[in-house]
């Protein structure tokens, strides 16, 4: 039980950096690639789903990555 509690505590402290999405997701729940061309209706649906998940106790953030430039310093992780 103690090992499980320690693992959960460490996971909660995880953070990302080096890419535009990680900076954007500090204050927003969803990051859209700057040139993704997501229709407004679809973006609103995703925003609503993520907000509902957060209200239900699942604190998540979503980043839609379209190109390697969306990953900034971590561009080599693309694909």
Secondary structure as GFF3:
##gff-version 3
##sequence-region A 1 79
A	DSSP	alpha_helix	2	12	.	.	.	ID=ss1
A	DSSP	alpha_helix	20	24	.	.	.	ID=ss2
A	DSSP	beta_strand	30	32	.	.	.	ID=ss3
A	DSSP	alpha_helix	40	55	.	.	.	ID=ss4
A	DSSP	beta_strand	62	64	.	.	.	ID=ss5
A	DSSP	three_ten_helix	68	77	.	.	.	ID=ss6
###
